[in-house]
Amino acid sequence: MSGILLPGQDKQPSSQGSGLELPKGYTSRRERKDEKPATPEASQTPESAPPTAQTPEPPQQPAQPQQPRGGQGQIELLFPPRGAQVQCPNCGTPYQVPIFSIIDLGVNPELKGALLGGQVNMASCPNCGMGGPLNVPLLVHEPEHKFLGVFAPQQGGDTMQMQKAIGDLTQTLMRKLPTEARKGYMLQPKQFMDWQRLLEQLWEFEGVTPEMLRRQRSQSELVQRLATLANDPKALALALERGRDLIDKDFFALLDRVLMMTSQQGQQAGVQALLSVRNQLMESTEAGKEIKRIQDKVRAVVATLSKETSREELLDKILEAWQGDDGEEVANGLITAVIPMLDYQFLMQVSARLETAGEEERERLNTLRETILAMQEQQQAMRQQMTQQMQAVLQDVLQAPDMKAKLREYADMLDESFLSLLAANIQAAQRNNSTAAARRLQQVYDTALSIMREQMPEEMRLLNELMSAPDKAAVSTLLNENRAKLTPDFVASMQAIEQELREGGRKELADRLKSLRGQIALMA
């Protein structure tokens, strides 16, 4: 057990008394389903590469210091996505995905990374992982380059219907924009029947050529090919030899993004295969050895940090790393490793240092600030996307005639984030005096808790029962009934969880765990 979340304590409405303890990230599949279909059914292209594996790293968006996103509201999208159901052409699994019809990068520049990164209107099967772009129209406005383009896939050859759809999208966009933002170039959007060509056009605005994109696609195909050969050493060696000229630092960055996406989808077999390939490449390729050398430098710096490290000291360490050999790469790796520590107060420290910095240090400080803000924007966008997906799951459950059966269909998608969303909805219903809605949502919450407990490891279920016990007598009864399970490993896990809770500022829960550990020690 690596860590827990207690929805029954600080996530759930106060009226609820249960105390689920959940390991961080507990779920077998992180890919959520999205809203009920509000657009015509989308068809999926037969491309098998994961969406994020088809384009280079999206450019970071510079911004000004601001409060941490985690404490703010969600990003307001001028044109929020709707939902559509797709069916995997490979395994036949039906699932839902968010669909954007219009993206205005002038109003919502935070969507640029997702768009260029191949994460918009892309499907990825939660069962087999097959994915590709969806054949649905998408209007993209990029006012900085006076560009209005539309992805208009040919479906059934009905040109008139497609032109009407494009006209409707254009009018919808212009109605939302202020009068001074409506320009002549918007009257005739540039049409793209090929999704990749639209992405190439957008990447050209960022200085990325079609040749560079084609290399990225070849690298994407190689990643997928290597993953399927992870357990066949001879075939893997042959594929590596044939694709050796594609294996560079960009290839590893792509591999890491695919790994992250595969992990979020809960595809553990795929994660293990990709990790196996990555480990072999780190040892057998020049690019891998170079990356490993940089990572070792980053780890050496991280090892010197502790919870007592001040923000000023952390800033000094980042700038010091920047000045050494491989400075920029080591500094960027360090920033990624400690991003949770780079909060608003840290950005204020950067701003204060800028006032007295020399020209060279000022450039580094500005780059550092822009990098941190871009990462925060990306994290906020990901959180928003997850919230939208979970809200769609909740809506599907609430509309189902058999709520419990529908929740069991989503059993592998239930986790602490879903419970947090439920808790927020319950509290909102209570504030609005919507008694019936609050009661229905509470039923969903309790049922979800029950299903999640069924799937948890035995020792975690016991810990939940202990933390949820109504009084000391009930705790003593549980301890006596489960004496054989109170092993040294169990106690050590409790201690690790207690420490994590304290570091997270959850002192009351940590004290309860400490008290439980004391009772168990007396029974030994």
Backbone torsions as a table, in degrees:
resi	resn	phi	psi	omega
1	MET	NA	122.4	-174.7
2	SER	-98.7	-20.1	-176.6
3	GLY	172.5	161.0	-175.9
4	ILE	-137.1	160.5	171.7
5	LEU	-128.3	138.6	-177.6
6	LEU	-114.7	84.3	179.9
7	PRO	-57.7	-31.8	-179.4
8	GLY	-69.2	-12.6	-177.8
9	GLN	-105.2	-53.8	-174.9
10	ASP	-126.3	6.1	176.3
11	LYS	-112.9	-30.4	-174.3
12	GLN	-88.5	154.4	175.6
13	PRO	-57.1	149.6	-173.9
14	SER	-62.7	-20.2	-179.4
15	SER	-73.8	-12.8	-177.6
16	GLN	-97.9	138.1	-174.0
17	GLY	-107.9	-6.3	-176.8
18	SER	-74.8	158.7	-174.3
19	GLY	-133.6	76.6	-179.3
20	LEU	-71.1	130.9	173.5
21	GLU	-106.2	122.3	-171.6
22	LEU	-127.5	128.8	176.6
23	PRO	-61.0	145.6	178.7
24	LYS	-58.4	135.0	177.1
25	GLY	74.1	13.0	-176.5
26	TYR	-65.8	110.8	173.7
27	THR	177.8	149.9	179.2
28	SER	-94.7	-6.4	177.3
29	ARG	-154.1	117.4	-174.8
30	ARG	-87.9	-12.9	-178.8
31	GLU	-70.9	122.0	-179.3
32	ARG	-92.0	160.4	169.6
33	LYS	-94.7	154.1	-174.2
34	ASP	-107.7	-163.0	-167.6
35	GLU	-65.4	163.5	175.5
36	LYS	-62.2	147.6	-174.7
37	PRO	-56.1	127.3	176.3
38	ALA	-124.0	3.2	178.5
39	THR	-132.2	166.0	177.4
40	PRO	-56.5	151.2	-177.5
41	GLU	-56.6	133.0	-177.7
42	ALA	-92.8	142.5	176.0
43	SER	-104.3	144.6	-176.5
44	GLN	-102.5	135.8	176.8
45	THR	-74.5	158.5	-173.3
46	PRO	-81.4	15.5	179.5
47	GLU	-70.3	139.9	-173.7
48	SER	-103.0	-11.9	-178.8
49	ALA	-73.4	139.7	176.3
50	PRO	-57.8	146.4	-175.1
51	PRO	-53.3	-44.0	-175.5
52	THR	-72.7	-3.3	-174.6
53	ALA	-98.0	15.0	-173.1
54	GLN	-114.3	-2.6	-178.7
55	THR	-139.0	162.4	178.1
56	PRO	-67.3	173.8	177.6
57	GLU	-60.2	124.9	179.2
58	PRO	-60.7	147.0	-179.6
59	PRO	-68.2	148.1	177.2
60	GLN	-77.5	144.2	-177.9
61	GLN	-99.9	114.7	178.4
62	PRO	-64.9	148.4	179.6
63	ALA	-153.4	177.0	179.9
64	GLN	-100.2	157.3	179.8
65	PRO	-56.7	140.1	179.0
66	GLN	-154.5	171.3	-179.0
67	GLN	-63.7	150.6	179.6
68	PRO	-55.3	139.2	-176.6
69	ARG	-64.0	-32.3	-175.8
70	GLY	-57.2	-26.2	-177.9
71	GLY	-96.3	3.1	-177.4
72	GLN	-105.7	176.6	176.0
73	GLY	-74.9	174.9	-179.5
74	GLN	-69.8	157.7	175.9
75	ILE	-62.9	133.0	178.0
76	GLU	-86.9	115.4	179.1
77	LEU	-93.6	133.3	177.6
78	LEU	-63.1	-37.9	178.2
79	PHE	-130.5	89.5	-178.4
80	PRO	-65.5	155.1	178.7
81	PRO	-74.9	155.3	171.9
82	ARG	-111.7	-174.3	-175.1
83	GLY	-115.0	152.2	175.0
84	ALA	-148.1	146.9	178.1
85	GLN	-96.4	134.6	177.2
86	VAL	-123.7	161.5	177.4
87	GLN	-123.4	126.5	-177.3
88	CYS	-62.3	125.7	179.4
89	PRO	-72.4	-11.4	-177.7
90	ASN	-92.2	-50.1	-175.5
91	CYS	-116.1	-6.1	176.4
92	GLY	84.0	3.7	-178.3
93	THR	-70.0	125.8	174.7
94	PRO	-84.8	141.1	176.8
95	TYR	-158.6	167.6	-175.0
96	GLN	-112.6	146.9	-179.5
97	VAL	-136.5	151.3	175.4
98	PRO	-75.7	140.5	-177.8
99	ILE	-122.3	122.9	172.1
100	PHE	-93.9	136.3	173.6
101	SER	-102.1	-32.4	-179.4
102	ILE	-138.5	135.2	172.4
103	ILE	-129.5	120.9	176.0
104	ASP	-107.2	104.8	-177.1
105	LEU	-73.6	-12.5	174.0
106	GLY	-74.3	-38.9	-179.8
107	VAL	-86.8	-38.8	-178.0
108	ASN	-124.0	70.4	179.9
109	PRO	-63.9	-18.6	-180.0
110	GLU	-66.7	-13.3	178.0
111	LEU	-85.2	-8.0	-176.8
112	LYS	-61.4	-43.6	-179.2
113	GLY	-60.4	-44.5	179.7
114	ALA	-65.7	-39.3	-179.3
115	LEU	-66.4	-51.1	-179.6
116	LEU	-69.1	-26.4	179.7
117	GLY	-82.6	3.9	176.6
118	GLY	74.1	28.8	-178.2
119	GLN	-106.5	1.7	-179.4
120	VAL	-102.0	132.6	179.8
121	ASN	51.7	43.0	176.9
122	MET	-119.0	142.6	178.7
123	ALA	-108.9	144.2	174.5
124	SER	-143.1	112.2	-173.5
125	CYS	-61.7	126.6	179.1
126	PRO	-70.7	-12.7	-178.8
127	ASN	-93.5	-50.9	-175.0
128	CYS	-113.5	-10.9	177.6
129	GLY	87.2	-6.2	-179.9
130	MET	-65.7	142.4	-177.6
131	GLY	-158.5	177.3	179.5
132	GLY	167.8	176.2	-179.6
133	PRO	-70.3	147.6	178.8
134	LEU	-90.4	140.0	-179.1
135	ASN	-83.2	68.8	176.7
136	VAL	-128.2	145.2	-179.5
137	PRO	-62.6	143.4	176.7
138	LEU	-142.9	122.7	177.5
139	LEU	-98.3	126.2	-178.9
140	VAL	-120.3	124.2	179.0
141	HIS	-110.1	123.9	178.1
142	GLU	-125.6	84.5	-171.8
143	PRO	-64.0	-27.6	-178.7
144	GLU	-58.9	-34.2	180.0
145	HIS	-109.8	17.2	179.3
146	LYS	49.3	51.8	-175.1
147	PHE	-121.6	129.3	169.5
148	LEU	-130.9	111.9	-177.6
149	GLY	-124.9	155.3	-179.6
150	VAL	-137.1	129.8	171.7
151	PHE	-82.5	114.6	-175.0
152	ALA	-125.5	81.8	-178.3
153	PRO	-67.2	144.9	178.0
154	GLN	-78.3	119.4	179.4
155	GLN	-130.8	102.9	178.2
156	GLY	78.3	1.1	174.4
157	GLY	73.6	14.5	179.9
158	ASP	-85.0	85.9	-175.6
159	THR	-65.6	-41.0	-178.6
160	MET	-61.3	-42.5	-179.8
161	GLN	-65.1	-39.5	179.3
162	MET	-66.0	-41.5	179.0
163	GLN	-63.6	-37.3	176.6
164	LYS	-64.9	-41.3	179.3
165	ALA	-63.2	-40.6	178.6
166	ILE	-64.4	-42.8	178.1
167	GLY	-61.8	-41.1	179.2
168	ASP	-64.4	-42.2	179.3
169	LEU	-63.2	-42.9	-179.9
170	THR	-62.9	-44.4	178.5
171	GLN	-64.0	-38.8	178.1
172	THR	-61.7	-43.7	178.1
173	LEU	-61.6	-49.8	-174.7
174	MET	-66.1	-32.4	178.2
175	ARG	-65.9	-30.4	-178.3
176	LYS	-82.1	-18.0	-176.7
177	LEU	-90.0	148.6	174.6
178	PRO	-65.0	157.2	-174.7
179	THR	-55.4	-41.3	-176.7
180	GLU	-69.3	-16.0	-179.4
181	ALA	-91.2	-5.0	-179.4
182	ARG	-87.0	112.9	-174.4
183	LYS	-113.4	162.6	-177.4
184	GLY	-61.9	-35.5	-177.4
185	TYR	-64.2	-16.9	-177.7
186	MET	-79.2	-11.3	-177.8
187	LEU	-75.8	-17.1	-178.6
188	GLN	-139.0	82.3	-178.3
189	PRO	-64.6	145.1	177.5
190	LYS	-76.8	129.0	-174.6
191	GLN	-97.0	141.1	177.2
192	PHE	-129.0	120.9	175.6
193	MET	-88.6	-11.7	-178.9
194	ASP	-114.1	122.8	-178.3
195	TRP	-59.6	-43.2	-178.6
196	GLN	-64.1	-34.4	179.5
197	ARG	-66.3	-37.8	176.0
198	LEU	-62.5	-45.4	178.5
199	LEU	-62.6	-39.1	178.7
200	GLU	-61.6	-40.0	178.9
201	GLN	-63.0	-43.6	179.4
202	LEU	-67.0	-37.6	178.6
203	TRP	-68.5	-31.2	177.7
204	GLU	-61.1	-33.6	175.8
205	PHE	-63.1	-23.6	-179.8
206	GLU	-96.5	5.2	178.8
207	GLY	85.0	16.1	179.5
208	VAL	-103.2	126.6	-175.1
209	THR	-86.5	159.7	174.9
210	PRO	-57.6	-33.6	178.6
211	GLU	-62.6	-41.6	178.2
212	MET	-63.8	-39.4	178.6
213	LEU	-66.3	-39.0	179.3
214	ARG	-63.6	-38.3	176.9
215	ARG	-63.4	-40.3	178.1
216	GLN	-62.2	-40.1	179.0
217	ARG	-65.6	-37.7	176.8
218	SER	-64.3	-39.3	177.4
219	GLN	-65.5	-38.1	177.7
220	SER	-61.2	-45.6	179.1
221	GLU	-62.2	-37.4	179.3
222	LEU	-66.3	-40.1	177.5
223	VAL	-56.8	-48.0	-178.7
224	GLN	-65.2	-39.4	-179.6
225	ARG	-65.6	-43.2	-179.5
226	LEU	-65.6	-36.9	-179.4
227	ALA	-62.2	-36.0	-179.8
228	THR	-74.8	-15.3	-176.8
229	LEU	-107.2	11.4	-174.0
230	ALA	-57.6	-32.1	-177.2
231	ASN	-98.5	11.7	179.2
232	ASP	-125.4	87.4	-172.8
233	PRO	-54.2	-41.7	-177.5
234	LYS	-66.8	-47.1	179.3
235	ALA	-65.4	-37.2	178.7
236	LEU	-64.3	-44.1	179.2
237	ALA	-61.5	-39.1	179.6
238	LEU	-66.5	-43.7	179.4
239	ALA	-65.0	-37.2	178.4
240	LEU	-65.3	-39.7	-179.7
241	GLU	-65.3	-41.6	-179.4
242	ARG	-69.3	-32.4	-176.3
243	GLY	-106.5	17.6	-173.9
244	ARG	-60.0	-33.7	-178.1
245	ASP	-70.4	-11.7	178.4
246	LEU	-92.6	-9.9	-173.8
247	ILE	-91.1	101.0	178.1
248	ASP	-137.2	-167.9	-178.4
249	LYS	-64.4	-35.7	177.5
250	ASP	-63.6	-36.2	178.3
251	PHE	-62.4	-43.1	179.5
252	PHE	-66.6	-37.3	176.7
253	ALA	-62.2	-41.1	177.1
254	LEU	-64.3	-45.1	179.6
255	LEU	-59.9	-40.8	179.8
256	ASP	-65.9	-37.8	178.0
257	ARG	-66.3	-41.2	178.3
258	VAL	-64.7	-39.4	177.3
259	LEU	-59.5	-45.8	-179.0
260	MET	-62.9	-44.3	-179.6
261	MET	-65.1	-42.2	179.7
262	THR	-63.2	-39.1	178.2
263	SER	-65.7	-42.3	179.7
264	GLN	-63.7	-28.0	179.0
265	GLN	-83.5	-2.8	178.3
266	GLY	75.3	17.7	-178.9
267	GLN	-87.1	79.7	-172.5
268	GLN	-63.7	-36.8	178.2
269	ALA	-62.9	-41.0	178.1
270	GLY	-66.0	-38.3	178.0
271	VAL	-61.8	-46.7	-179.2
272	GLN	-62.8	-39.5	179.8
273	ALA	-64.4	-44.8	-179.2
274	LEU	-67.6	-38.0	177.7
275	LEU	-64.5	-39.4	178.1
276	SER	-62.0	-44.5	178.5
277	VAL	-63.4	-45.2	-178.1
278	ARG	-61.0	-44.3	-179.8
279	ASN	-61.3	-40.3	178.6
280	GLN	-66.3	-40.6	-179.9
281	LEU	-68.0	-33.6	179.1
282	MET	-62.9	-30.9	-177.3
283	GLU	-93.0	-24.6	-169.5
284	SER	-109.0	-6.3	-178.7
285	THR	-120.6	152.9	179.8
286	GLU	-64.7	-40.7	179.2
287	ALA	-63.1	-40.8	179.2
288	GLY	-63.1	-43.4	179.5
289	LYS	-63.8	-37.7	178.9
290	GLU	-66.5	-42.5	178.4
291	ILE	-63.8	-41.1	179.0
292	LYS	-61.5	-38.6	179.2
293	ARG	-63.8	-42.4	177.9
294	ILE	-65.4	-43.6	-179.3
295	GLN	-61.3	-37.9	177.9
296	ASP	-62.1	-38.0	177.4
297	LYS	-65.9	-41.6	178.8
298	VAL	-63.0	-45.0	-179.9
299	ARG	-61.1	-37.0	-179.9
300	ALA	-62.6	-39.7	178.5
301	VAL	-70.8	-44.2	-179.2
302	VAL	-60.2	-34.4	-179.0
303	ALA	-64.1	-20.8	-179.9
304	THR	-86.3	-6.4	-178.2
305	LEU	-89.6	153.2	175.4
306	SER	-148.5	176.8	-179.6
307	LYS	-68.8	-14.5	176.8
308	GLU	-86.4	-8.9	-179.4
309	THR	-63.7	124.6	-179.0
310	SER	-79.4	165.1	178.8
311	ARG	-65.2	-36.9	178.5
312	GLU	-64.3	-41.0	178.2
313	GLU	-65.8	-39.5	178.7
314	LEU	-64.1	-42.2	177.7
315	LEU	-61.2	-41.2	178.2
316	ASP	-61.0	-41.4	-178.4
317	LYS	-66.3	-39.7	178.9
318	ILE	-64.5	-45.9	-179.6
319	LEU	-67.1	-35.0	177.2
320	GLU	-65.7	-42.0	177.8
321	ALA	-62.6	-35.7	-179.1
322	TRP	-64.0	-28.7	-175.4
323	GLN	-86.0	-13.4	-177.1
324	GLY	-84.7	-172.2	175.7
325	ASP	-62.2	143.4	-177.5
326	ASP	54.7	33.7	-170.7
327	GLY	-51.8	-52.0	-175.3
328	GLU	-65.1	-40.9	-179.7
329	GLU	-66.2	-42.9	179.1
330	VAL	-65.2	-42.7	-179.6
331	ALA	-62.9	-43.5	179.2
332	ASN	-64.4	-39.7	176.6
333	GLY	-63.9	-38.5	178.9
334	LEU	-67.2	-41.5	178.5
335	ILE	-59.2	-45.3	179.6
336	THR	-62.9	-38.9	-176.9
337	ALA	-68.7	-31.2	-174.2
338	VAL	-114.5	20.0	-174.8
339	ILE	-54.3	-33.1	177.7
340	PRO	-62.7	-23.8	-179.2
341	MET	-84.6	-11.8	-174.9
342	LEU	-92.3	72.7	-174.1
343	ASP	-94.3	-167.7	-177.4
344	TYR	-61.7	-40.4	179.1
345	GLN	-63.9	-34.3	176.8
346	PHE	-65.9	-41.6	178.5
347	LEU	-64.0	-34.8	175.7
348	MET	-65.8	-35.5	176.5
349	GLN	-64.1	-40.2	176.8
350	VAL	-62.0	-45.0	-179.5
351	SER	-62.1	-40.5	178.9
352	ALA	-64.7	-39.6	-179.7
353	ARG	-67.5	-32.3	179.6
354	LEU	-60.2	-30.4	-176.0
355	GLU	-66.1	-26.1	-177.3
356	THR	-117.2	3.2	-174.5
357	ALA	-76.9	151.2	171.7
358	GLY	-76.9	177.0	-174.2
359	GLU	-60.1	-46.5	-176.8
360	GLU	-66.4	-44.4	179.6
361	GLU	-68.3	-34.6	178.5
362	ARG	-60.3	-41.2	179.1
363	GLU	-62.0	-42.2	179.4
364	ARG	-66.8	-40.2	180.0
365	LEU	-65.1	-40.4	177.2
366	ASN	-64.0	-41.9	177.8
367	THR	-63.2	-42.2	178.3
368	LEU	-59.7	-46.5	-178.8
369	ARG	-62.9	-45.3	-179.6
370	GLU	-63.9	-38.7	179.2
371	THR	-64.0	-45.4	-179.1
372	ILE	-62.8	-46.2	-178.9
373	LEU	-64.0	-37.6	177.6
374	ALA	-64.6	-40.9	177.9
375	MET	-64.4	-40.2	178.4
376	GLN	-64.1	-40.4	177.1
377	GLU	-61.5	-42.9	-179.1
378	GLN	-64.4	-42.8	179.0
379	GLN	-64.6	-39.9	179.1
380	GLN	-65.1	-40.8	178.6
381	ALA	-63.2	-40.4	178.2
382	MET	-65.0	-41.1	178.5
383	ARG	-63.5	-39.5	179.7
384	GLN	-65.4	-42.3	179.2
385	GLN	-62.1	-42.6	178.8
386	MET	-63.6	-40.1	179.0
387	THR	-63.2	-42.6	178.2
388	GLN	-62.0	-41.1	-179.6
389	GLN	-66.9	-41.9	179.8
390	MET	-68.8	-35.7	177.8
391	GLN	-62.4	-36.9	178.2
392	ALA	-66.3	-40.6	176.5
393	VAL	-60.6	-46.4	179.9
394	LEU	-60.7	-42.2	179.6
395	GLN	-62.1	-41.6	179.2
396	ASP	-62.6	-41.4	-179.8
397	VAL	-65.6	-44.2	-178.1
398	LEU	-65.5	-29.7	-178.6
399	GLN	-86.0	-11.1	-175.8
400	ALA	-74.1	140.3	177.3
401	PRO	-65.9	-29.5	177.5
402	ASP	-118.8	92.9	-174.6
403	MET	-59.7	-43.1	-176.7
404	LYS	-66.1	-41.4	179.2
405	ALA	-64.9	-39.4	179.8
406	LYS	-67.2	-39.2	177.2
407	LEU	-63.0	-36.5	178.6
408	ARG	-67.2	-30.8	175.1
409	GLU	-63.1	-33.9	-179.5
410	TYR	-96.8	16.4	-171.7
411	ALA	-55.3	-38.6	-177.9
412	ASP	-77.4	-0.2	178.3
413	MET	-109.2	-2.6	-178.6
414	LEU	-81.9	128.5	176.6
415	ASP	-152.9	-171.6	-175.6
416	GLU	-63.5	-29.4	179.7
417	SER	-68.5	-38.2	177.8
418	PHE	-64.6	-41.4	178.5
419	LEU	-65.5	-37.5	178.4
420	SER	-63.3	-41.9	177.6
421	LEU	-62.5	-43.8	178.0
422	LEU	-59.8	-44.7	-179.4
423	ALA	-60.1	-42.3	179.2
424	ALA	-63.2	-40.0	178.7
425	ASN	-67.0	-38.3	178.0
426	ILE	-63.5	-46.2	-179.5
427	GLN	-63.3	-38.7	178.0
428	ALA	-64.3	-41.9	178.9
429	ALA	-63.8	-39.7	178.7
430	GLN	-65.4	-40.7	178.9
431	ARG	-63.5	-32.9	-178.9
432	ASN	-88.9	6.3	-178.8
433	ASN	58.3	31.0	176.6
434	SER	-91.1	79.1	-172.1
435	THR	-60.7	-44.6	-177.4
436	ALA	-64.7	-42.2	179.7
437	ALA	-64.6	-43.2	179.3
438	ALA	-61.9	-40.2	179.7
439	ARG	-64.8	-42.7	179.7
440	ARG	-64.5	-43.8	179.0
441	LEU	-64.3	-36.8	178.3
442	GLN	-64.7	-37.0	176.7
443	GLN	-62.8	-41.7	177.4
444	VAL	-62.6	-43.4	-179.8
445	TYR	-59.1	-50.5	-177.1
446	ASP	-62.6	-40.5	-179.8
447	THR	-67.4	-40.6	177.9
448	ALA	-62.3	-42.3	176.6
449	LEU	-57.7	-45.5	-178.5
450	SER	-61.7	-43.5	-179.8
451	ILE	-65.8	-40.7	-179.9
452	MET	-65.8	-37.9	178.2
453	ARG	-63.9	-37.7	179.2
454	GLU	-59.4	-33.7	-175.0
455	GLN	-89.6	-7.8	-175.4
456	MET	-80.5	155.4	175.3
457	PRO	-58.7	155.1	-174.3
458	GLU	-59.1	-43.4	-177.6
459	GLU	-67.8	-30.4	178.6
460	MET	-72.5	-35.7	176.4
461	ARG	-63.1	-40.4	179.0
462	LEU	-63.1	-43.4	179.6
463	LEU	-62.4	-38.2	176.1
464	ASN	-61.0	-45.5	-178.5
465	GLU	-63.7	-39.5	179.1
466	LEU	-64.9	-44.1	-178.8
467	MET	-71.0	-23.2	-177.8
468	SER	-95.1	-5.4	-177.8
469	ALA	-59.1	137.9	-174.1
470	PRO	-72.5	-24.9	-177.7
471	ASP	-155.5	177.7	-176.9
472	LYS	-66.0	-33.9	179.6
473	ALA	-63.7	-41.5	178.9
474	ALA	-66.0	-36.8	177.3
475	VAL	-63.3	-45.4	-179.7
476	SER	-62.1	-39.2	178.9
477	THR	-63.6	-44.9	179.4
478	LEU	-62.9	-42.0	-179.4
479	LEU	-63.8	-41.9	-179.9
480	ASN	-67.5	-37.6	-179.3
481	GLU	-71.8	-23.1	-175.6
482	ASN	-119.3	30.4	-176.0
483	ARG	-54.7	-37.3	-176.5
484	ALA	-67.6	-21.8	-178.2
485	LYS	-87.8	-8.5	-175.7
486	LEU	-84.9	65.2	-175.8
487	THR	-83.7	165.3	175.5
488	PRO	-57.1	-35.7	177.8
489	ASP	-63.8	-39.6	178.9
490	PHE	-63.0	-45.1	-179.9
491	VAL	-65.3	-40.7	178.9
492	ALA	-62.7	-38.2	177.7
493	SER	-64.8	-39.6	177.9
494	MET	-62.1	-40.0	-179.8
495	GLN	-65.0	-40.6	179.0
496	ALA	-65.0	-39.2	179.4
497	ILE	-67.5	-40.5	178.2
498	GLU	-58.7	-44.9	-179.8
499	GLN	-63.1	-40.7	179.7
500	GLU	-64.6	-38.9	178.2
501	LEU	-64.5	-40.6	179.8
502	ARG	-64.4	-43.3	179.5
503	GLU	-64.1	-27.3	178.8
504	GLY	-87.2	4.6	177.5
505	GLY	80.5	16.2	-177.8
506	ARG	-104.6	67.8	-171.2
507	LYS	-63.6	-41.5	-176.1
508	GLU	-60.5	-45.9	179.7
509	LEU	-67.0	-38.8	178.4
510	ALA	-62.3	-40.2	179.0
511	ASP	-64.5	-37.3	178.0
512	ARG	-64.0	-41.3	177.7
513	LEU	-64.8	-40.5	179.4
514	LYS	-61.8	-41.8	177.9
515	SER	-62.5	-41.4	177.2
516	LEU	-61.8	-42.7	179.2
517	ARG	-61.4	-37.7	178.3
518	GLY	-64.1	-41.8	177.9
519	GLN	-62.4	-41.7	179.9
520	ILE	-65.7	-38.9	179.8
521	ALA	-62.7	-37.8	179.2
522	LEU	-67.2	-23.7	-179.3
523	MET	-83.3	-14.9	-175.0
524	ALA	-66.9	NA	NA
